[in-house]
């Protein structure tokens, strides 16, 4: 991959793996493991209707086992849930983000390279803790090496 690329065509997967809405969870897990991927496009009649992620699969399996990853648990458990979720993502690097949990509320501090990553971090934390339970300041590091503070 060219790190300074400006075109999607330089980064995209040319032959994406797809499944249908009727594909079993077992088949989804097998495809993800065999192809070493974390996302599958869901198609209906040749058109994309959704995406299923590794995290979606883990939530579904947890629900079947009666242990959903969202909600509940003490602060260390919630902290581990978020770290496990973030470590599934290619954009996450633990050394740039400090994560703390107190009374079920996440405090996030650190730097990210773009707005999409900052938003993805916030969404991941909210998926684990719930809406309104994420506080902190994540700084957007722009290419000009200027720091811009952006609240969550």
ABEGO torsion letter per residue (X at the ends): XBAABABAAAABBABBBBBBAABBAAAAAAAAAAAGBABBBBBBGGBBAEBBBAAAAAAAAAAAAGBBABEEEBAAAAAAAAAAAAAABAABBAAABBBBBBGGBBBBBEBBABAAAAAAAAAAAAAAAEBGABBEBBBBBBAAGBBBBBBX
